[in-house]
C-alpha cells in the first residue's frame, strides 16, 4: 500500500501468522527521503502504537515484523497507524570548515608511503607520492578556483614543490602530517559536538498518569499541562513540574551536575531528564513535550552546533586574510634566496587551522560545562555578550526574591482565637489545595510550637477565589477579599486600618471567614533569596560596574532591599512595560546590559538587553526570550555564568595569541632556512593539535 505519510513512502503486508490472542505481521517498507532510516528509531516508533507488543526491523531487506495483541488492534488498523507515523526530528549535521578527505584510511596510507620513502627505489616513489598527495592537490585546486587563496592552496603548493624537487620524504611527510592533523582536528571538533549532545536526555515513550483516580499508561506525546504523572524507581522524569505526593531520591546529575541524589517530596520541583533512583513520585505537569527542560536543551544544542559567534566569524576572516601574507612571504623568500626548499617550508605553516577551529571548540566546551552545571546557553554569541556586560539589571520578584510566599503576620479579630489558632484553622482546609499561598500557610503551621488540626467536612474549591468547608457546624472560608465580601457576604471594612498597612508594606493578604464573620487575616510576603547578596558581591568581584534592581514594590521597601543587597540603584513602583524603557535609558548612556528576569512581563526587557538571563522557574515567554536560561532555581548561577563567559573569552584570546605567535615564529624560521619542510609541518601541526586540545579542555575556572 502506498501512502502520503511523512515517514513511510511504502508499507506492504507480506505475511501474517495468528495464535489465539496474538498475531504477527511482516511488512515490507520504504522510507521517504530525508527521514530517519535507523532500525532502532523505527522500532521505538512502532512499539509506541496501541496493541503492539514486539517489533523487529531488518533495514537491509526493509522488513518490519510486528507482534500485536489482537484484542487491542488488527492488521488493517496497525497498517494505517504505521502509515500515519511522523518521523522524529533528526539532529542537523553541521558541515566542517575543513573538508575531511578519507579519514584514518588516508592517514594510514600516507604513513605507509612515508615509510616506503626511506627504502623504496626513487623510481617507484614518484607515482606512489603523487597518488598519496592527490587529495591534497585536488583540494588545493578546488579551493583556488572556487574560493581563491586558502590554507589548502598553501598546502597543495608546498607538496607540489617537494614533488617537483623529487624530495619524496618531504612530500610524503607533509601528506601524512596533513592527514593526521586533519583527522585529529576533526576528532577534537566532533568531541566538542558530542559534549553538547550529551546534554540531551530522551525519556520513555510511555508514562503512567493518574486520571480520575486510576493510573493509566499513555503515550508521552499525549501528556498535557495539569496531568498527574507517576514516576517510580529506575524511571526518567518526562516533564518539568512540582511534586504532588510521594518521596524519592532523584539523580539530577544530567541537569545540574550534582552527583549525589537529592530527596524530592511534596512542593519540590522536578526536572525532566532526571532519574528516580529510589521511591515514587506523583508530579503535577507544568511543562511537557518540547517545553520541558530536556527537550529545550536538545533544541538549543542543535542551534549551538550551527550558530557562529562574532568572535568565531572574526577569527575565521582574519585567518583567511593572513593567507595572502603567507603567499607573499613565500614569494619574497624565493626572490631573495631562489631556494625552493625554503619556499616549501614557508608554505607548510598557516594560521587557518587553529584560528578557525579552536574558537568554536572552546565555545562548545564552555556551553557543555554550563549545561552540566545548570545553565542553558543558547549559542556562542550569548557567552560573548555576557562577557562584555558591565551593568546587571535584576527584576526583583522571583529573581532576587525567591518567588515563594512566606507567612509574616497572623492577626485574629476574635479574642477567643490566637494568631496560632488562625494559622491552624486555615492550614486545616488549605492542606488539600495546591496553590502557593495555601502551601505557605501549611508550612507555617508545620513550624508552630502548638500545631493543631481542625477536623472538617469535604473541602470546596472555588477557582481563583479560595476554599470553603465546615468546622464544628460553622462555614469556614479562606481566600481573597472579593471572595469573602461578594460571595460570602462578610464585611471586612472594620479592619481597613490593618489591611491598608499590610498592603502598604507590599504584602499579600489571605482573609479567613468563620461563621459568617471576618475571623482574621494572614499576611504573606515574597522573601529574598539567601544567596542573592553573595551573588551581587561576586558579580562586583568579576568586574561588573553597576547592579540595579527593578520592582513594582513601594519606594520604602525597594530602598530597604537595595541597602540589604548592596545595590547601586533601584527603580520602584514600575509598571511592567516600564522595565524595557529603563533598559533603553541605560543602554543610551553607554551601558552593556545583562537583564535577569522571570516573568512574562520581563520578555521585552530580556529581548532588548545586550544579554538576557531567565530564571529556572520563570514564565515560558521569559525563558524563550532569554539568551541564557537557568535549569535550577539558584541565582548564584548568574555569577557562575558571568565567570564562565569571562574565562572562555580569556581562553580564546590566549589561544589566539599563542597561534599567531607560534605560527609567525615558524614562518620566519622557515624563511630564514632554519626549518625544513618536514620540520615546519611537524611543528605547525603539533602546535595546532595542542591548541585545539587546550580549547577542548575549556576554561580552568571552577564553577
N, C-alpha and C positions, 0 to 999 in steps of 0.2 A: 504494500500500500504506500502510495506517495502522499506527502502531506506538506502543508505550508508552515510547519512549525519552525521555531527558531534554533533548534539544535539538530534534529534528525531530518535529513533530506529523504530518507527511505527507511521503512520499517516493515519487513516482510515475514510473517509467521511461516516457519518451515516444518515444525514438528511439535506434537503435544502428547503428553502421557498423563494419565489420571489414576489416582489411587485413593478412593474414598473422599476424605476431606481436603486432599491436596491435589495440585496439578503442576505440571512442569511444561513450560512452553519455551521453544527455542526460536529466536528471531534472527534474521539477517538484517543488519542496519548499515546505514551510511550517514555520516555527519555532514552538516552543511559546512562550507568553507569558513575559516576564521572562528570555528567553535572548538571547544576542548575535545581532544581525541583520547586523553589518558583513560585507561580502563577503570582505574580506581575512582575517578570522578564520575564516570557514567554509572558504576556500580552503586556509589553512595546516593546518587540522584534517584535511581530506580528503586533502591531499598526504602526510600522515604515514602513511596506510594502506599496507599492503603491496601492491605491484604498481601503484600509481598513479604515473603519470609526469607528468601535467599536469592542472591544474584551472582552470576559468574559471567565475565566478559572475556572473550578472546579477540583482542584487537587485530591480530594478524589475519584472521579469516572473517573478521567483522561479525562474530557470533555473540548473541546476547541470550543467555539461558536464565529463565526466571521461574522460581518456585513460588506458588501462591496458595493461600488459604481460600478454597473455593466457596466458603460461606461468606467471605468478605468481598470477593471480586470474581470476575470471569475474564476469559481471553479477550473478548471484544472491548470491555471496559479498560482492561490493562493496556491494550494496544493504543487505545485513544489517549489514555493518560500519559503514556510514554511519549506519544507523538506531540503532546502539548507541553512537554517539559521545556523550560527555558534554560539555556546554558548559563552556568555561573560565570561571573566576571573573571577574566584572566589577568594575571599580572602583566603589565606592559613591559616588553623587553626594551631596555634602554641601550641604544647603539653606543659603542665605544668611540672615543675620539680617534683612537688609532685602530686601523684595520688589523685584525688578527689573522695571520696567514699560516694555517696548518697546525697550530698548537704544539704539543710536545713532540709530535711526529717530525715536524720540520726541524725542531731543535735537536733531536737525536740524529737526524740525517746530517745536519750541519756539523755536529760534533764528530760524527764518523768521518766526514770529509776533512775536518781539521786534523784528525789523527793520521789519515791517509796521506796528507800533505807532507808528513815527516818521513814517509817511507816510499811512497809510490814514485815511479819514474815521472819526471816532469811532463813527458809527452802525454801521459794519461791524465794528468792533473787539470789541464785546461778544460776539457769537456765536463769533468766532474765539478770543477769550481764554478763554471758557467751555469750548470744545472742547479747547484746549491744556491748561487746568487740570483737566480732568475726571479724569485718572488720579490727580492729587494729592488732589483732594477725595474721590474714590472710596475711596482707600486710607485717608484720614483717617476717613471714615465707618465703614469696615470695622473699623478698629482701635478706634474709640470704642465699638462695640457688642460687640466680642469681647475686647479687651484693656484696656479703659478708656483712660486717657490714655497717649499715646506721642508720640514726636517727630513721627510722621506727622500726628497730630492738630494739633500746633502749626503745622506747615507748611500744612495744609489751611485752618485758620482764618485764617492770615496772608494766603493767596491770596484767600480769600473776602472778607476785609475790603477788600483792594485792589480787587477787582471791585465790591464794594458802593459804594466811593468813586469808581468809574469811573477809577481810576488804572491804566489798562491797561499803561502802561510798567512799573510796579512789579509788576503781576500776571504779565505775560509774562516779565519779567526773572527773577522768582522761580521760575517754572515752568522756564525754561531752565537756570538755575543749579542747581536741584534735579536736573533730568535729567542735566546734565553732571556734577555732583558724584557722583551715584549711579553713573553709568556708569564714571567714573574710579575710584571706590572699588571697584566690582566687578572692574574690570580689575586693580587692585592686589591685591585679595584672591585672585583666580584666579592671579595671578602667583606669589603665595606658595605656593599649592597646587601649581602646576606645578614650582616649585623642588624641592619634596619628591618629586614624581612622577619627576623626572629621576634619582632615585636607584635607580629600578627598571631592571634590565638583563635583558631576555629573552634566552635562549640559543636555539640552533638546535633544531629538532625532532628531528634525528637526530645521533648521535655515534658515533665509532669506539671500539670496545672490543676489547681483546685477550683472547681466550678460548681456552684450550687451544693457545696458541701461534699462533693465527690471528686477524688483525684482521677484525672484522665490524662492520657498520653496524647500530645498534639505535636504537629509539625512545628519546628521552631520558627518557621516563616509566618505562622499564624498567630504568634504572640502579639498581644496588644497592650498598650499602656493601661495599667489598672489590674492586670492579671495577677493572681497569687501563684507564683512559681515555686515549685517544690524541688529542692536540690539536696541530694544525700551524699554520703561518703563516696569519694572517688569521682564525683561528677564536677564538670566545669560549669560555673555560673554563666548563664547565657544572656543575662540582662544587667543593666545598672538599676539599682533600686534601694529600698530600705527594708530591713528585716522586720517582718511582722511577728514572727514567733520562732521558737527553737533556739538552740545554741550549737555552735560548730567551731572547729578550728579551721581557719581558711588560710591557705598559702597564697599570698598576694605578690610573690616574687616577680611574676611575669609582668605586673603592672607598676609596682612600687619599688622593686629592687630589694625589699626586705626579705631576708632568707628565712626568718622564723615565722611560723604560722601565728596568726592573731585570732583571738576569740571574737566571734561576732554573735550578737544577740539582738533582741527587740530594740529598734530605734537606730541600730548601727547601719552604716551604708554598706552596700555590696557592689562589687565591680565585676563586670563581665570579663571573662578570660581568666578569672582566678579559680583555684581548685579547693573544693571542700575535702580536707584530709580526714576529718572525723566529725560526726554529728549530722544534723539535719536542720535545714532552714526553710521557712516559708517566707518568700521575698515579694514585696509589692513592686511590680514592674513599673519603673518610671521612664526608662529609655530602652527601647527594644530595636532589634534589627540594625539598620545602618546608623541609628542614632546612639547605639551602645558604644562604650569606650573601645572595646576590641575592634569593632568594625570601623570606627573613626580612625583608629591607628592604621588599619590596613589601607584606608583611603589616602591618608596623609603620607604613608610610606611610599605609595606609588607616585604621589606628587613630588615628594622629596627626591626620589630617584631621577625624576625627569627634569626638575627645576634646576636652573643655574643662577647662582647669586651674582651680585655685581662684581665682587672680588674675583670670582671664578672667570667671569667674562673678561675682566680687565687683564688678568694674568694670561689668559689664552691669547688675547690680542697682542699683549707685549711679547709673548713667545713667538708668535707669527712675525711680529715686527723685527725681531732680532735675527731672523733667518737671513735677510739680505746683508746684515752686518757680517755674519759668518762667511757668506759668499764673497763679500768684499775683502775680508781678511785673507781668505784663501787665494783670491786673485792677486792681492798685494804680495803675498808670500811667494807666489810663482814669479811675479815680475822681478822681485828682488833677489831670489835665490835660484830660480829655474830648477827647483828640486821638487819633483812630483811626489816624492815620499812625504815631504813636509805638507804639501797641499792635501794629500790624502789624510794625514794625521789631523790637520785643522778641521777637515770636513767630518771627522768622526764625532766631534763634540758639538752639541747644540743645547739650547735651553728648553726645548719644547716639552720633552717627556715629563720632567719633574715639575715644571711650572703648570702644565695643563692637568696633570693627574693628581699631584699632591694636594692641591686645594680642595677639589671635590671629595677626595678620600678623607681629608681632615674634617670637613663639614659633616659627612655622613657618619663618621666615627663619633663626632660630638653629638649628633642627633640621636644616635643609638644610646649613648650614655645618658642623655637627657630622658629618653623614653623609658629606660630601665630604672630611672630614679623618679619617675612620676611626673615628667614634664614632656608634653607633646609639642614638638617644634615643627611647624609646617613649612620647612624649607630653609635653605642656606641663608636667604636674604633676611629671614626673621632673626637669625643669630647675628648677622651683620648689623642690623638696625638696633638690636638690643645692646650690642657692644658700644654703639655710638650714643645711646640715650644718656642725657645728662640731667634730665628732670623726670622724676617719677610722680605721677598723679594717681592717688588711690581714691576710689569710691569707698565710702565707709561701710555701709551695711552689707554684710556677707563677705566683706573683704578684710578690712582692718578689724571689723567685728565678726563674731562667729556666725551670725545669721540665726543662731539658736536662742530662743527666748528663755529667760530665767525669771522666776518669781522674785520680785523685790519688795513688794508690800502686800499685806493682807489686812484689810480693815473691816471689822464686823460692826454693824449698826444696831445689833441687838445685844443687850447686856448678858443674855443667857448663853451667848456663844463667844468663844475666844477666837483670836486670829488663827490658831492651830485648828480649831473646830471647823472654821470656814474652809481651810485648805483640805481637810479630811473629807468634808461633805462634797466639795467639788470633785476631788480626786475619785471618790467612790463611783460617781457616774461617768466621769471623763476617762477612766481607765479603759473603757471599751471603745473609745473614739480615737482614731488615728489622725491626729492633727497636731501641729507644732505647739499650739497653746495648751492643748489637752495633755500632751506628753510632758510639757514643762510643769504643769500643776501636779501630775502624778509623781514626777521626780522630786518635786518639793515636798510632797507628802512622805516619800520614802526617807527623806533626810530628817524628818521631825523626830523629836525625842518621844513624843506621845502619839505615835501613829495609830489611827483608828479607822476601821472600815465600817461604813453605814450600809446595812442591808437595804436593798431597794428592789423595786419591780423592774420589769423589762424597760430598757433604755430606748427612748425615741430619738432618732437623729433627724434634725431639721437642717437641710443643706444650706450652707452659708449663714446660718443663724446660731446654732448651738445644739444642746442636748436637753432632754427632759425625762423625768422619771417620777416615781412616788416613793417617799420615805416616811414610814410611820403614818401613812394615810394622807400625807401632805405632798403637793406637787412641788418638785424642785426643778428649776430651770437654770441652766448655765450657758451664757452666751453673750451676744452683743447687746448694746443699749437699745438698739432698734428692736431686737427680738423681745426684750422684756417689756418695753413700752407699747409697741404697736401690736404685738401678737398676744402678749400675756396680760396687758393692761396694768402693768406695775409702774408706779410713779417713781422716778429717780431724781426729781428736781430738788428735793430737800437736801440732797447730798452734793449739790452742784459745786460747793467750795472744794471738797476733797477731790472730786472728779477733775475739775479745772486745773488744780495744782499738779496732779499726776500727769495730765495731758501736757501741761507746760514743760514738764521735765522730760518730755519725749517718750513717755511710757504708754504701753498698750494696756487697756483695761478689760477685764473679764467680769461680768456682772452676774451675781448669784441671787436668784429669787427663790423664796421658800414660803409656801402657804399664802401666796399672793402678795407678799411684801418683799422689798429690797433688803435681803439679809446682809449683804456686804459686797465688797469689790476686791478683786485681786489684780495687782499691777504687775506687769511683766516688761522686761526690757532686754534688748539685744546687748550682749556683753562683748567687750574687746577680747580678741584672741590673746592667749597667753604669750604667743611668740611674736606678736605684732611689733612691740618695742624693740626686740632684738633684731628683727628683720630690718627695721628702719636704720638702726645703728650699723648693721652690716652693709647696707647699701651706701651709707656715708663712707665707710671704710674702703669700699670699692670705687670711690671717686664720684658718686652722684652729687651734683651741686645743690639741687633743691628737691624737697619732698613735700608734696601738697595733698591735702585731703578735701574731697568734695562731699557734701552731705546735705540732706534736707532737714537736718536737726536745727533746733533753735540755736541762736548765736551763743548763748551761755554754755550749753552742753558741748557744742562744737569746740569752743575755746578751751574748755576743760580737757577734752580728748586730745586736742593738739598739744597742749602742755604736757600731758601724761606721756605721749609718744615722742615728744621732742621734734615735732614737725616744724618746717619753715613757715608754712602758711596754711590757711584753710579758707574755704568758701562755704558758708552756711545758708540754710533756708533756700536751697536751689530747687527749682523745678527740673524734672528730668531733661527737658530739651535744652536747659541752660548749660549742661555739662560740656557739650560739644562746643558751645560758644567760648567757654573758659579755655579749652584746648586751643581753639583758633587764636585767642588772645595771646596765650603763652608761646605758641609757635611763631606768631608775628614778632614777638620780642626776641626771637633767636633761639628758643629752646627746642631741643630734640626730645620729644615727649614719649615716655613709656606710660601708657594708661592701664591701670589694673582695675577690673570691674567684674560684675557677675550677673547683672540684671538685664532684662530685655531692653530697658531704657538706656543701658550702657552701650548697646550695639553701635549707635552712631559715633560715640566717642572712641570706641575700640577700633572702628574702621578708619577714623580720621586721624588717629595718633600716629606718630612715627613708628611705633610698635605697640600692639595691643596684647595684653595678657589677661586671660579669663580664669576665674576660679573654678575649681572642680564642681562645686555644687551650683554653679551658675545656670542661667537660663540657656536653652539651646541656641537661641539667636546670638547670645553673647559668645558662646563657645565657637560658633561658626564664624563670627566676625573677627575673632582674635587671631593673632599670628602665633601665639603660644598658649596652650591650654594646660592647666594643671590636672593631673589624673588622680590626685589625692588631695584631701582637704587640709593642706598645710601651707600657710602663707610664707613660711621660711623658704619654700621652693622658689619664690620670686628672686630672692637674693642668690640662691644656687644657680638659677638660670642666668642671671647677670654675671656671676663669677665664671660660669662655663663659657659664655659668649666672649668675655674678655680673654680668657685663657686660649680659646680657639683662635681668636684674632692674633694673639701673640705667637701661637704656634705657626700659623700661616705666614706671618711676617718673617719669623726666623727661618722658616723653610725657604722663603723667597730669597732672603739674604744669603743663605748657605748655597742655594742653587746658583745664583748669579756669581757669587764669589768663587766657588769651586770650578764652574764651567769657564769663567773668564780666565782663571789661572791655567786651566788645561789648554785653552785656546792659545794663550800667549806662549806657554811652554812648547806646544806643538809647532807654532810658527817659528820659534827660535831653534827648532831642531832638537829639543831636549827630550821629546817623546816620539816614539814610533807610532805608526797607525794602530798596531796591536795594543800597545801600552795605553794610548789615548782611549781606545774603545773600552778596555778593561776598567780604567779609572772612571770614565764617564758613566758607563752602565752601572758600575758598582755604586757610585755616589747617588745615582738616580734611585736604585733599589733601596738604599739606606734611607733616603729622604722619604720615599713612599712608606716604608715600614714605620718611620717616625710619625708620619701623618696618620697611619692606621692606628697606632698606639693611642693617639689622641692627646688632649691636654692632660698634664700631670696633676693638676689641682684636684683635690678630693672634694666630692660633693656631699 
